[in-house]
Structure formats: structure tokens, C-alpha cells
Amino acid sequence: MVQRRGHALTASTIANAHRKKGARPFGLSDFMPDFSKETPVREQSTEEQISIVEALNIALKGRDLRKDKTEE
């Protein structure tokens, strides 16, 4: 927590040095992550996972070594 607070202090100091005249000053909480809010996790389907791997494979110039390709 101390590490994050130090980074937030640095960020708020820099932001306050460059803020417009009359704008409200930034505080530490403006730059601290809020872990109390839970974001819902959506499960990926098998098809979504396969399409991501296929896209990465194409981007990295890999070869598809599957014997039975699901989509062609």
C-alpha cells in the first residue's frame, strides 16, 4: 500500500503543477486504484478463446498445427 501511495503522491504533485488556474487540486485518491469496487468477470467461451489464439498465431506468423481445424 505504501508503494501505491508514493506513486499517487508523485502523480498528484505533477498533475497539480500543471493544472489550470482555478481548477480543483488533485488529491491522492484521484490516482489510487479502488479495489473495493468489484467488476463482474465475464467468462470467455471456448470459441472466443480459440479465436484469440488464432489471431495471435496469425500476428506472430505462427502455424496452425491442429489436425481438425474447427473453422476454415
PDB file of N, H, CA, C and O in Angstrom:
ATOM      1  N   MET A   1       0.825  -1.192   0.000  1.00  0.00           N
ATOM      2  CA  MET A   1       0.000   0.000   0.000  1.00  0.00           C
ATOM      3  C   MET A   1       0.868   1.254   0.000  1.00  0.00           C
ATOM      4  O   MET A   1       0.527   2.254  -0.631  1.00  0.00           O
ATOM      5  N   VAL A   2       1.991   1.194   0.712  1.00  0.00           N
ATOM      6  H   VAL A   2       2.268   0.381   1.224  1.00  0.00           H
ATOM      7  CA  VAL A   2       2.875   2.351   0.788  1.00  0.00           C
ATOM      8  C   VAL A   2       3.424   2.690  -0.595  1.00  0.00           C
ATOM      9  O   VAL A   2       3.543   3.863  -0.948  1.00  0.00           O
ATOM     10  N   GLN A   3       3.758   1.666  -1.374  1.00  0.00           N
ATOM     11  H   GLN A   3       3.661   0.713  -1.087  1.00  0.00           H
ATOM     12  CA  GLN A   3       4.289   1.873  -2.719  1.00  0.00           C
ATOM     13  C   GLN A   3       3.271   2.604  -3.586  1.00  0.00           C
ATOM     14  O   GLN A   3       3.622   3.550  -4.291  1.00  0.00           O
ATOM     15  N   ARG A   4       2.010   2.170  -3.538  1.00  0.00           N
ATOM     16  H   ARG A   4       1.726   1.402  -2.965  1.00  0.00           H
ATOM     17  CA  ARG A   4       0.965   2.809  -4.338  1.00  0.00           C
ATOM     18  C   ARG A   4       0.741   4.247  -3.880  1.00  0.00           C
ATOM     19  O   ARG A   4       0.488   5.133  -4.697  1.00  0.00           O
ATOM     20  N   ARG A   5       0.834   4.474  -2.581  1.00  0.00           N
ATOM     21  H   ARG A   5       1.039   3.755  -1.917  1.00  0.00           H
ATOM     22  CA  ARG A   5       0.630   5.818  -2.064  1.00  0.00           C
ATOM     23  C   ARG A   5       1.748   6.744  -2.539  1.00  0.00           C
ATOM     24  O   ARG A   5       1.508   7.913  -2.842  1.00  0.00           O
ATOM     25  N   GLY A   6       2.946   6.226  -2.600  1.00  0.00           N
ATOM     26  H   GLY A   6       3.141   5.276  -2.354  1.00  0.00           H
ATOM     27  CA  GLY A   6       4.070   7.034  -3.087  1.00  0.00           C
ATOM     28  C   GLY A   6       3.893   7.403  -4.548  1.00  0.00           C
ATOM     29  O   GLY A   6       4.178   8.533  -4.944  1.00  0.00           O
ATOM     30  N   HIS A   7       3.425   6.456  -5.352  1.00  0.00           N
ATOM     31  H   HIS A   7       3.194   5.537  -5.030  1.00  0.00           H
ATOM     32  CA  HIS A   7       3.188   6.738  -6.772  1.00  0.00           C
ATOM     33  C   HIS A   7       2.046   7.736  -6.931  1.00  0.00           C
ATOM     34  O   HIS A   7       2.101   8.618  -7.789  1.00  0.00           O
ATOM     35  N   ALA A   8       1.013   7.595  -6.105  1.00  0.00           N
ATOM     36  H   ALA A   8       0.968   6.879  -5.408  1.00  0.00           H
ATOM     37  CA  ALA A   8      -0.115   8.528  -6.163  1.00  0.00           C
ATOM     38  C   ALA A   8       0.333   9.928  -5.765  1.00  0.00           C
ATOM     39  O   ALA A   8      -0.124  10.912  -6.346  1.00  0.00           O
ATOM     40  N   LEU A   9       1.205  10.024  -4.801  1.00  0.00           N
ATOM     41  H   LEU A   9       1.577   9.224  -4.329  1.00  0.00           H
ATOM     42  CA  LEU A   9       1.732  11.320  -4.372  1.00  0.00           C
ATOM     43  C   LEU A   9       2.522  11.973  -5.503  1.00  0.00           C
ATOM     44  O   LEU A   9       2.365  13.165  -5.767  1.00  0.00           O
ATOM     45  N   THR A  10       3.357  11.203  -6.158  1.00  0.00           N
ATOM     46  H   THR A  10       3.485  10.235  -5.944  1.00  0.00           H
ATOM     47  CA  THR A  10       4.130  11.721  -7.292  1.00  0.00           C
ATOM     48  C   THR A  10       3.207  12.192  -8.411  1.00  0.00           C
ATOM     49  O   THR A  10       3.384  13.283  -8.954  1.00  0.00           O
ATOM     50  N   ALA A  11       2.218  11.358  -8.754  1.00  0.00           N
ATOM     51  H   ALA A  11       2.074  10.472  -8.313  1.00  0.00           H
ATOM     52  CA  ALA A  11       1.292  11.700  -9.834  1.00  0.00           C
ATOM     53  C   ALA A  11       0.478  12.943  -9.497  1.00  0.00           C
ATOM     54  O   ALA A  11       0.293  13.811 -10.349  1.00  0.00           O
ATOM     55  N   SER A  12      -0.008  13.035  -8.266  1.00  0.00           N
ATOM     56  H   SER A  12       0.143  12.330  -7.574  1.00  0.00           H
ATOM     57  CA  SER A  12      -0.807  14.204  -7.899  1.00  0.00           C
ATOM     58  C   SER A  12       0.037  15.476  -7.868  1.00  0.00           C
ATOM     59  O   SER A  12      -0.451  16.549  -8.221  1.00  0.00           O
ATOM     60  N   THR A  13       1.273  15.368  -7.457  1.00  0.00           N
ATOM     61  H   THR A  13       1.669  14.496  -7.170  1.00  0.00           H
ATOM     62  CA  THR A  13       2.163  16.536  -7.449  1.00  0.00           C
ATOM     63  C   THR A  13       2.388  17.050  -8.864  1.00  0.00           C
ATOM     64  O   THR A  13       2.319  18.253  -9.112  1.00  0.00           O
ATOM     65  N   ILE A  14       2.656  16.141  -9.784  1.00  0.00           N
ATOM     66  H   ILE A  14       2.712  15.163  -9.583  1.00  0.00           H
ATOM     67  CA  ILE A  14       2.874  16.540 -11.180  1.00  0.00           C
ATOM     68  C   ILE A  14       1.591  17.118 -11.773  1.00  0.00           C
ATOM     69  O   ILE A  14       1.626  18.137 -12.463  1.00  0.00           O
ATOM     70  N   ALA A  15       0.463  16.468 -11.505  1.00  0.00           N
ATOM     71  H   ALA A  15       0.434  15.640 -10.945  1.00  0.00           H
ATOM     72  CA  ALA A  15      -0.814  16.963 -12.031  1.00  0.00           C
ATOM     73  C   ALA A  15      -1.144  18.341 -11.472  1.00  0.00           C
ATOM     74  O   ALA A  15      -1.620  19.208 -12.205  1.00  0.00           O
ATOM     75  N   ASN A  16      -0.898  18.549 -10.192  1.00  0.00           N
ATOM     76  H   ASN A  16      -0.511  17.845  -9.597  1.00  0.00           H
ATOM     77  CA  ASN A  16      -1.179  19.851  -9.585  1.00  0.00           C
ATOM     78  C   ASN A  16      -0.246  20.933 -10.115  1.00  0.00           C
ATOM     79  O   ASN A  16      -0.639  22.096 -10.214  1.00  0.00           O
ATOM     80  N   ALA A  17       0.968  20.566 -10.453  1.00  0.00           N
ATOM     81  H   ALA A  17       1.287  19.622 -10.373  1.00  0.00           H
ATOM     82  CA  ALA A  17       1.909  21.549 -11.005  1.00  0.00           C
ATOM     83  C   ALA A  17       1.471  22.013 -12.385  1.00  0.00           C
ATOM     84  O   ALA A  17       1.827  23.111 -12.812  1.00  0.00           O
ATOM     85  N   HIS A  18       0.695  21.176 -13.093  1.00  0.00           N
ATOM     86  H   HIS A  18       0.406  20.284 -12.746  1.00  0.00           H
ATOM     87  CA  HIS A  18       0.295  21.501 -14.464  1.00  0.00           C
ATOM     88  C   HIS A  18      -1.203  21.765 -14.621  1.00  0.00           C
ATOM     89  O   HIS A  18      -1.702  21.860 -15.742  1.00  0.00           O
ATOM     90  N   ARG A  19      -1.917  21.882 -13.504  1.00  0.00           N
ATOM     91  H   ARG A  19      -1.512  21.804 -12.594  1.00  0.00           H
ATOM     92  CA  ARG A  19      -3.355  22.126 -13.624  1.00  0.00           C
ATOM     93  C   ARG A  19      -3.622  23.593 -13.935  1.00  0.00           C
ATOM     94  O   ARG A  19      -2.794  24.465 -13.673  1.00  0.00           O
ATOM     95  N   LYS A  20      -4.808  23.844 -14.505  1.00  0.00           N
ATOM     96  H   LYS A  20      -5.481  23.136 -14.719  1.00  0.00           H
ATOM     97  CA  LYS A  20      -5.182  25.208 -14.865  1.00  0.00           C
ATOM     98  C   LYS A  20      -5.504  26.015 -13.611  1.00  0.00           C
ATOM     99  O   LYS A  20      -5.907  25.464 -12.587  1.00  0.00           O
ATOM    100  N   LYS A  21      -5.324  27.301 -13.710  1.00  0.00           N
ATOM    101  H   LYS A  21      -4.997  27.748 -14.542  1.00  0.00           H
ATOM    102  CA  LYS A  21      -5.639  28.190 -12.593  1.00  0.00           C
ATOM    103  C   LYS A  21      -7.111  28.055 -12.246  1.00  0.00           C
ATOM    104  O   LYS A  21      -7.963  28.054 -13.135  1.00  0.00           O
ATOM    105  N   GLY A  22      -7.410  27.943 -10.982  1.00  0.00           N
ATOM    106  H   GLY A  22      -6.718  27.943 -10.260  1.00  0.00           H
ATOM    107  CA  GLY A  22      -8.780  27.853 -10.521  1.00  0.00           C
ATOM    108  C   GLY A  22      -9.349  26.445 -10.512  1.00  0.00           C
ATOM    109  O   GLY A  22     -10.419  26.214  -9.949  1.00  0.00           O
ATOM    110  N   ALA A  23      -8.652  25.503 -11.127  1.00  0.00           N
ATOM    111  H   ALA A  23      -7.782  25.690 -11.584  1.00  0.00           H
ATOM    112  CA  ALA A  23      -9.129  24.120 -11.122  1.00  0.00           C
ATOM    113  C   ALA A  23      -8.902  23.517  -9.743  1.00  0.00           C
ATOM    114  O   ALA A  23      -7.977  23.901  -9.027  1.00  0.00           O
ATOM    115  N   ARG A  24      -9.754  22.575  -9.385  1.00  0.00           N
ATOM    116  H   ARG A  24     -10.505  22.264  -9.966  1.00  0.00           H
ATOM    117  CA  ARG A  24      -9.611  21.970  -8.059  1.00  0.00           C
ATOM    118  C   ARG A  24      -8.314  21.163  -8.004  1.00  0.00           C
ATOM    119  O   ARG A  24      -7.943  20.510  -8.980  1.00  0.00           O
ATOM    120  N   PRO A  25      -7.633  21.210  -6.874  1.00  0.00           N
ATOM    121  CA  PRO A  25      -6.389  20.452  -6.748  1.00  0.00           C
ATOM    122  C   PRO A  25      -6.659  18.946  -6.736  1.00  0.00           C
ATOM    123  O   PRO A  25      -7.686  18.490  -6.233  1.00  0.00           O
ATOM    124  N   PHE A  26      -5.742  18.202  -7.284  1.00  0.00           N
ATOM    125  H   PHE A  26      -4.908  18.571  -7.693  1.00  0.00           H
ATOM    126  CA  PHE A  26      -5.836  16.745  -7.275  1.00  0.00           C
ATOM    127  C   PHE A  26      -5.371  16.215  -5.924  1.00  0.00           C
ATOM    128  O   PHE A  26      -4.457  16.767  -5.311  1.00  0.00           O
ATOM    129  N   GLY A  27      -5.993  15.168  -5.478  1.00  0.00           N
ATOM    130  H   GLY A  27      -6.736  14.720  -5.975  1.00  0.00           H
ATOM    131  CA  GLY A  27      -5.608  14.515  -4.237  1.00  0.00           C
ATOM    132  C   GLY A  27      -5.028  13.133  -4.517  1.00  0.00           C
ATOM    133  O   GLY A  27      -5.008  12.674  -5.659  1.00  0.00           O
ATOM    134  N   LEU A  28      -4.562  12.485  -3.468  1.00  0.00           N
ATOM    135  H   LEU A  28      -4.579  12.858  -2.541  1.00  0.00           H
ATOM    136  CA  LEU A  28      -4.010  11.141  -3.626  1.00  0.00           C
ATOM    137  C   LEU A  28      -5.056  10.167  -4.147  1.00  0.00           C
ATOM    138  O   LEU A  28      -4.750   9.285  -4.950  1.00  0.00           O
ATOM    139  N   SER A  29      -6.297  10.331  -3.683  1.00  0.00           N
ATOM    140  H   SER A  29      -6.546  11.047  -3.031  1.00  0.00           H
ATOM    141  CA  SER A  29      -7.349   9.391  -4.085  1.00  0.00           C
ATOM    142  C   SER A  29      -7.663   9.466  -5.579  1.00  0.00           C
ATOM    143  O   SER A  29      -8.223   8.522  -6.135  1.00  0.00           O
ATOM    144  N   ASP A  30      -7.318  10.557  -6.227  1.00  0.00           N
ATOM    145  H   ASP A  30      -6.863  11.324  -5.775  1.00  0.00           H
ATOM    146  CA  ASP A  30      -7.525  10.663  -7.679  1.00  0.00           C
ATOM    147  C   ASP A  30      -6.601   9.736  -8.452  1.00  0.00           C
ATOM    148  O   ASP A  30      -6.854   9.445  -9.621  1.00  0.00           O
ATOM    149  N   PHE A  31      -5.545   9.274  -7.821  1.00  0.00           N
ATOM    150  H   PHE A  31      -5.339   9.510  -6.872  1.00  0.00           H
ATOM    151  CA  PHE A  31      -4.561   8.438  -8.501  1.00  0.00           C
ATOM    152  C   PHE A  31      -4.363   7.074  -7.843  1.00  0.00           C
ATOM    153  O   PHE A  31      -3.450   6.328  -8.196  1.00  0.00           O
ATOM    154  N   MET A  32      -5.229   6.760  -6.885  1.00  0.00           N
ATOM    155  H   MET A  32      -5.971   7.366  -6.599  1.00  0.00           H
ATOM    156  CA  MET A  32      -5.149   5.465  -6.209  1.00  0.00           C
ATOM    157  C   MET A  32      -6.177   4.518  -6.813  1.00  0.00           C
ATOM    158  O   MET A  32      -7.322   4.917  -7.021  1.00  0.00           O
ATOM    159  N   PRO A  33      -5.804   3.286  -7.096  1.00  0.00           N
ATOM    160  CA  PRO A  33      -6.799   2.332  -7.583  1.00  0.00           C
ATOM    161  C   PRO A  33      -7.794   1.995  -6.478  1.00  0.00           C
ATOM    162  O   PRO A  33      -7.438   1.915  -5.303  1.00  0.00           O
ATOM    163  N   ASP A  34      -9.041   1.802  -6.878  1.00  0.00           N
ATOM    164  H   ASP A  34      -9.330   1.867  -7.832  1.00  0.00           H
ATOM    165  CA  ASP A  34     -10.083   1.469  -5.911  1.00  0.00           C
ATOM    166  C   ASP A  34     -10.436  -0.003  -6.078  1.00  0.00           C
ATOM    167  O   ASP A  34     -11.183  -0.370  -6.985  1.00  0.00           O
ATOM    168  N   PHE A  35      -9.899  -0.837  -5.204  1.00  0.00           N
ATOM    169  H   PHE A  35      -9.292  -0.538  -4.467  1.00  0.00           H
ATOM    170  CA  PHE A  35     -10.105  -2.275  -5.288  1.00  0.00           C
ATOM    171  C   PHE A  35     -11.388  -2.719  -4.604  1.00  0.00           C
ATOM    172  O   PHE A  35     -11.736  -3.899  -4.641  1.00  0.00           O
ATOM    173  N   SER A  36     -12.097  -1.776  -3.976  1.00  0.00           N
ATOM    174  H   SER A  36     -11.814  -0.817  -3.946  1.00  0.00           H
ATOM    175  CA  SER A  36     -13.332  -2.151  -3.300  1.00  0.00           C
ATOM    176  C   SER A  36     -14.465  -2.387  -4.291  1.00  0.00           C
ATOM    177  O   SER A  36     -15.417  -3.107  -3.988  1.00  0.00           O
ATOM    178  N   LYS A  37     -14.368  -1.786  -5.470  1.00  0.00           N
ATOM    179  H   LYS A  37     -13.595  -1.201  -5.716  1.00  0.00           H
ATOM    180  CA  LYS A  37     -15.392  -1.988  -6.490  1.00  0.00           C
ATOM    181  C   LYS A  37     -15.077  -3.265  -7.254  1.00  0.00           C
ATOM    182  O   LYS A  37     -14.010  -3.408  -7.851  1.00  0.00           O
ATOM    183  N   GLU A  38     -16.016  -4.172  -7.222  1.00  0.00           N
ATOM    184  H   GLU A  38     -16.883  -4.056  -6.737  1.00  0.00           H
ATOM    185  CA  GLU A  38     -15.819  -5.422  -7.960  1.00  0.00           C
ATOM    186  C   GLU A  38     -16.382  -5.277  -9.358  1.00  0.00           C
ATOM    187  O   GLU A  38     -17.526  -4.862  -9.540  1.00  0.00           O
ATOM    188  N   THR A  39     -15.581  -5.616 -10.330  1.00  0.00           N
ATOM    189  H   THR A  39     -14.651  -5.953 -10.182  1.00  0.00           H
ATOM    190  CA  THR A  39     -16.073  -5.611 -11.699  1.00  0.00           C
ATOM    191  C   THR A  39     -16.468  -7.036 -12.045  1.00  0.00           C
ATOM    192  O   THR A  39     -15.717  -7.975 -11.780  1.00  0.00           O
ATOM    193  N   PRO A  40     -17.628  -7.197 -12.628  1.00  0.00           N
ATOM    194  CA  PRO A  40     -18.058  -8.554 -12.959  1.00  0.00           C
ATOM    195  C   PRO A  40     -17.145  -9.181 -14.014  1.00  0.00           C
ATOM    196  O   PRO A  40     -16.790  -8.548 -15.007  1.00  0.00           O
ATOM    197  N   VAL A  41     -16.785 -10.410 -13.778  1.00  0.00           N
ATOM    198  H   VAL A  41     -17.074 -10.925 -12.971  1.00  0.00           H
ATOM    199  CA  VAL A  41     -15.916 -11.129 -14.705  1.00  0.00           C
ATOM    200  C   VAL A  41     -16.794 -11.956 -15.629  1.00  0.00           C
ATOM    201  O   VAL A  41     -17.599 -12.774 -15.184  1.00  0.00           O
ATOM    202  N   ARG A  42     -16.622 -11.727 -16.921  1.00  0.00           N
ATOM    203  H   ARG A  42     -15.968 -11.063 -17.282  1.00  0.00           H
ATOM    204  CA  ARG A  42     -17.393 -12.487 -17.892  1.00  0.00           C
ATOM    205  C   ARG A  42     -16.522 -13.625 -18.383  1.00  0.00           C
ATOM    206  O   ARG A  42     -15.396 -13.410 -18.830  1.00  0.00           O
ATOM    207  N   GLU A  43     -17.041 -14.820 -18.299  1.00  0.00           N
ATOM    208  H   GLU A  43     -17.956 -14.994 -17.936  1.00  0.00           H
ATOM    209  CA  GLU A  43     -16.298 -15.988 -18.760  1.00  0.00           C
ATOM    210  C   GLU A  43     -16.247 -15.998 -20.286  1.00  0.00           C
ATOM    211  O   GLU A  43     -17.245 -15.719 -20.951  1.00  0.00           O
ATOM    212  N   GLN A  44     -15.084 -16.319 -20.831  1.00  0.00           N
ATOM    213  H   GLN A  44     -14.273 -16.545 -20.291  1.00  0.00           H
ATOM    214  CA  GLN A  44     -14.944 -16.437 -22.278  1.00  0.00           C
ATOM    215  C   GLN A  44     -15.389 -17.827 -22.709  1.00  0.00           C
ATOM    216  O   GLN A  44     -15.125 -18.823 -22.035  1.00  0.00           O
ATOM    217  N   SER A  45     -16.064 -17.869 -23.840  1.00  0.00           N
ATOM    218  H   SER A  45     -16.279 -17.060 -24.387  1.00  0.00           H
ATOM    219  CA  SER A  45     -16.452 -19.167 -24.377  1.00  0.00           C
ATOM    220  C   SER A  45     -15.227 -19.812 -25.029  1.00  0.00           C
ATOM    221  O   SER A  45     -14.227 -19.145 -25.295  1.00  0.00           O
ATOM    222  N   THR A  46     -15.320 -21.093 -25.275  1.00  0.00           N
ATOM    223  H   THR A  46     -16.132 -21.634 -25.059  1.00  0.00           H
ATOM    224  CA  THR A  46     -14.226 -21.807 -25.935  1.00  0.00           C
ATOM    225  C   THR A  46     -13.958 -21.208 -27.311  1.00  0.00           C
ATOM    226  O   THR A  46     -12.806 -21.075 -27.722  1.00  0.00           O
ATOM    227  N   GLU A  47     -15.032 -20.845 -28.023  1.00  0.00           N
ATOM    228  H   GLU A  47     -15.968 -20.952 -27.688  1.00  0.00           H
ATOM    229  CA  GLU A  47     -14.880 -20.249 -29.355  1.00  0.00           C
ATOM    230  C   GLU A  47     -14.136 -18.924 -29.295  1.00  0.00           C
ATOM    231  O   GLU A  47     -13.310 -18.634 -30.161  1.00  0.00           O
ATOM    232  N   GLU A  48     -14.426 -18.108 -28.265  1.00  0.00           N
ATOM    233  H   GLU A  48     -15.097 -18.343 -27.562  1.00  0.00           H
ATOM    234  CA  GLU A  48     -13.726 -16.834 -28.108  1.00  0.00           C
ATOM    235  C   GLU A  48     -12.241 -17.056 -27.831  1.00  0.00           C
ATOM    236  O   GLU A  48     -11.390 -16.356 -28.379  1.00  0.00           O
ATOM    237  N   GLN A  49     -11.938 -18.030 -26.981  1.00  0.00           N
ATOM    238  H   GLN A  49     -12.629 -18.599 -26.535  1.00  0.00           H
ATOM    239  CA  GLN A  49     -10.544 -18.319 -26.664  1.00  0.00           C
ATOM    240  C   GLN A  49      -9.792 -18.803 -27.894  1.00  0.00           C
ATOM    241  O   GLN A  49      -8.651 -18.401 -28.125  1.00  0.00           O
ATOM    242  N   ILE A  50     -10.423 -19.661 -28.683  1.00  0.00           N
ATOM    243  H   ILE A  50     -11.349 -19.987 -28.495  1.00  0.00           H
ATOM    244  CA  ILE A  50      -9.781 -20.176 -29.896  1.00  0.00           C
ATOM    245  C   ILE A  50      -9.547 -19.049 -30.884  1.00  0.00           C
ATOM    246  O   ILE A  50      -8.488 -18.992 -31.509  1.00  0.00           O
ATOM    247  N   SER A  51     -10.511 -18.149 -31.041  1.00  0.00           N
ATOM    248  H   SER A  51     -11.372 -18.195 -30.533  1.00  0.00           H
ATOM    249  CA  SER A  51     -10.332 -17.053 -31.997  1.00  0.00           C
ATOM    250  C   SER A  51      -9.211 -16.113 -31.563  1.00  0.00           C
ATOM    251  O   SER A  51      -8.502 -15.573 -32.412  1.00  0.00           O
ATOM    252  N   ILE A  52      -9.040 -15.909 -30.267  1.00  0.00           N
ATOM    253  H   ILE A  52      -9.617 -16.347 -29.577  1.00  0.00           H
ATOM    254  CA  ILE A  52      -7.938 -15.080 -29.766  1.00  0.00           C
ATOM    255  C   ILE A  52      -6.602 -15.738 -30.076  1.00  0.00           C
ATOM    256  O   ILE A  52      -5.674 -15.075 -30.538  1.00  0.00           O
ATOM    257  N   VAL A  53      -6.500 -17.033 -29.826  1.00  0.00           N
ATOM    258  H   VAL A  53      -7.254 -17.572 -29.450  1.00  0.00           H
ATOM    259  CA  VAL A  53      -5.256 -17.759 -30.103  1.00  0.00           C
ATOM    260  C   VAL A  53      -4.966 -17.751 -31.605  1.00  0.00           C
ATOM    261  O   VAL A  53      -3.814 -17.594 -32.011  1.00  0.00           O
ATOM    262  N   GLU A  54      -6.001 -17.918 -32.431  1.00  0.00           N
ATOM    263  H   GLU A  54      -6.936 -18.045 -32.101  1.00  0.00           H
ATOM    264  CA  GLU A  54      -5.802 -17.879 -33.882  1.00  0.00           C
ATOM    265  C   GLU A  54      -5.292 -16.516 -34.335  1.00  0.00           C
ATOM    266  O   GLU A  54      -4.405 -16.434 -35.185  1.00  0.00           O
ATOM    267  N   ALA A  55      -5.848 -15.447 -33.771  1.00  0.00           N
ATOM    268  H   ALA A  55      -6.568 -15.514 -33.080  1.00  0.00           H
ATOM    269  CA  ALA A  55      -5.407 -14.094 -34.118  1.00  0.00           C
ATOM    270  C   ALA A  55      -3.953 -13.873 -33.695  1.00  0.00           C
ATOM    271  O   ALA A  55      -3.167 -13.294 -34.445  1.00  0.00           O
ATOM    272  N   LEU A  56      -3.600 -14.333 -32.502  1.00  0.00           N
ATOM    273  H   LEU A  56      -4.239 -14.803 -31.893  1.00  0.00           H
ATOM    274  CA  LEU A  56      -2.206 -14.215 -32.055  1.00  0.00           C
ATOM    275  C   LEU A  56      -1.275 -15.036 -32.942  1.00  0.00           C
ATOM    276  O   LEU A  56      -0.166 -14.608 -33.263  1.00  0.00           O
ATOM    277  N   ASN A  57      -1.731 -16.195 -33.324  1.00  0.00           N
ATOM    278  H   ASN A  57      -2.632 -16.542 -33.063  1.00  0.00           H
ATOM    279  CA  ASN A  57      -0.936 -17.063 -34.188  1.00  0.00           C
ATOM    280  C   ASN A  57      -0.661 -16.379 -35.525  1.00  0.00           C
ATOM    281  O   ASN A  57       0.461 -16.424 -36.029  1.00  0.00           O
ATOM    282  N   ILE A  58      -1.690 -15.744 -36.099  1.00  0.00           N
ATOM    283  H   ILE A  58      -2.602 -15.708 -35.689  1.00  0.00           H
ATOM    284  CA  ILE A  58      -1.516 -15.022 -37.364  1.00  0.00           C
ATOM    285  C   ILE A  58      -0.577 -13.842 -37.172  1.00  0.00           C
ATOM    286  O   ILE A  58       0.324 -13.622 -37.982  1.00  0.00           O
ATOM    287  N   ALA A  59      -0.788 -13.074 -36.088  1.00  0.00           N
ATOM    288  H   ALA A  59      -1.520 -13.252 -35.430  1.00  0.00           H
ATOM    289  CA  ALA A  59       0.031 -11.882 -35.837  1.00  0.00           C
ATOM    290  C   ALA A  59       1.500 -12.227 -35.633  1.00  0.00           C
ATOM    291  O   ALA A  59       2.382 -11.459 -36.018  1.00  0.00           O
ATOM    292  N   LEU A  60       1.761 -13.376 -35.032  1.00  0.00           N
ATOM    293  H   LEU A  60       1.045 -14.000 -34.720  1.00  0.00           H
ATOM    294  CA  LEU A  60       3.134 -13.769 -34.744  1.00  0.00           C
ATOM    295  C   LEU A  60       3.712 -14.710 -35.809  1.00  0.00           C
ATOM    296  O   LEU A  60       4.775 -15.305 -35.633  1.00  0.00           O
ATOM    297  N   LYS A  61       2.966 -14.822 -36.925  1.00  0.00           N
ATOM    298  H   LYS A  61       2.102 -14.339 -37.068  1.00  0.00           H
ATOM    299  CA  LYS A  61       3.396 -15.634 -38.066  1.00  0.00           C
ATOM    300  C   LYS A  61       3.645 -17.093 -37.677  1.00  0.00           C
ATOM    301  O   LYS A  61       4.613 -17.719 -38.110  1.00  0.00           O
ATOM    302  N   GLY A  62       2.746 -17.604 -36.854  1.00  0.00           N
ATOM    303  H   GLY A  62       1.960 -17.095 -36.502  1.00  0.00           H
ATOM    304  CA  GLY A  62       2.834 -18.999 -36.432  1.00  0.00           C
ATOM    305  C   GLY A  62       2.099 -19.911 -37.398  1.00  0.00           C
ATOM    306  O   GLY A  62       1.472 -19.450 -38.351  1.00  0.00           O
ATOM    307  N   ARG A  63       2.183 -21.202 -37.143  1.00  0.00           N
ATOM    308  H   ARG A  63       2.692 -21.576 -36.368  1.00  0.00           H
ATOM    309  CA  ARG A  63       1.493 -22.193 -37.967  1.00  0.00           C
ATOM    310  C   ARG A  63       0.425 -22.859 -37.121  1.00  0.00           C
ATOM    311  O   ARG A  63       0.599 -23.055 -35.918  1.00  0.00           O
ATOM    312  N   ASP A  64      -0.686 -23.207 -37.766  1.00  0.00           N
ATOM    313  H   ASP A  64      -0.827 -23.048 -38.743  1.00  0.00           H
ATOM    314  CA  ASP A  64      -1.761 -23.913 -37.085  1.00  0.00           C
ATOM    315  C   ASP A  64      -1.486 -25.405 -37.201  1.00  0.00           C
ATOM    316  O   ASP A  64      -1.561 -25.963 -38.296  1.00  0.00           O
ATOM    317  N   LEU A  65      -1.174 -26.047 -36.104  1.00  0.00           N
ATOM    318  H   LEU A  65      -1.113 -25.594 -35.214  1.00  0.00           H
ATOM    319  CA  LEU A  65      -0.781 -27.451 -36.115  1.00  0.00           C
ATOM    320  C   LEU A  65      -1.926 -28.390 -35.752  1.00  0.00           C
ATOM    321  O   LEU A  65      -1.709 -29.588 -35.571  1.00  0.00           O
ATOM    322  N   ARG A  66      -3.129 -27.866 -35.646  1.00  0.00           N
ATOM    323  H   ARG A  66      -3.306 -26.893 -35.793  1.00  0.00           H
ATOM    324  CA  ARG A  66      -4.267 -28.727 -35.339  1.00  0.00           C
ATOM    325  C   ARG A  66      -4.574 -29.614 -36.542  1.00  0.00           C
ATOM    326  O   ARG A  66      -4.474 -29.178 -37.688  1.00  0.00           O
ATOM    327  N   LYS A  67      -4.941 -30.839 -36.272  1.00  0.00           N
ATOM    328  H   LYS A  67      -5.022 -31.193 -35.341  1.00  0.00           H
ATOM    329  CA  LYS A  67      -5.286 -31.764 -37.364  1.00  0.00           C
ATOM    330  C   LYS A  67      -6.688 -31.479 -37.852  1.00  0.00           C
ATOM    331  O   LYS A  67      -6.937 -31.470 -39.058  1.00  0.00           O
ATOM    332  N   ASP A  68      -7.615 -31.243 -36.924  1.00  0.00           N
ATOM    333  H   ASP A  68      -7.413 -31.250 -35.945  1.00  0.00           H
ATOM    334  CA  ASP A  68      -9.009 -30.983 -37.292  1.00  0.00           C
ATOM    335  C   ASP A  68      -9.305 -29.531 -36.955  1.00  0.00           C
ATOM    336  O   ASP A  68      -9.584 -29.205 -35.801  1.00  0.00           O
ATOM    337  N   LYS A  69      -9.247 -28.655 -37.952  1.00  0.00           N
ATOM    338  H   LYS A  69      -9.020 -28.919 -38.890  1.00  0.00           H
ATOM    339  CA  LYS A  69      -9.495 -27.228 -37.723  1.00  0.00           C
ATOM    340  C   LYS A  69     -10.985 -27.018 -37.576  1.00  0.00           C
ATOM    341  O   LYS A  69     -11.782 -27.557 -38.344  1.00  0.00           O
ATOM    342  N   THR A  70     -11.357 -26.224 -36.574  1.00  0.00           N
ATOM    343  H   THR A  70     -10.710 -25.786 -35.950  1.00  0.00           H
ATOM    344  CA  THR A  70     -12.787 -26.014 -36.310  1.00  0.00           C
ATOM    345  C   THR A  70     -13.430 -25.087 -37.337  1.00  0.00           C
ATOM    346  O   THR A  70     -14.604 -25.254 -37.667  1.00  0.00           O
ATOM    347  N   GLU A  71     -12.686 -24.124 -37.840  1.00  0.00           N
ATOM    348  H   GLU A  71     -11.732 -23.989 -37.573  1.00  0.00           H
ATOM    349  CA  GLU A  71     -13.246 -23.182 -38.812  1.00  0.00           C
ATOM    350  C   GLU A  71     -12.270 -23.012 -39.964  1.00  0.00           C
ATOM    351  O   GLU A  71     -11.087 -22.742 -39.758  1.00  0.00           O
ATOM    352  N   GLU A  72     -12.774 -23.171 -41.168  1.00  0.00           N
ATOM    353  H   GLU A  72     -13.735 -23.389 -41.336  1.00  0.00           H
ATOM    354  CA  GLU A  72     -11.952 -22.903 -42.348  1.00  0.00           C
ATOM    355  C   GLU A  72     -12.805 -22.387 -43.438  1.00  0.00           C
ATOM    356  O   GLU A  72     -12.308 -22.096 -44.526  1.00  0.00           O
TER     357      GLU A  72
END
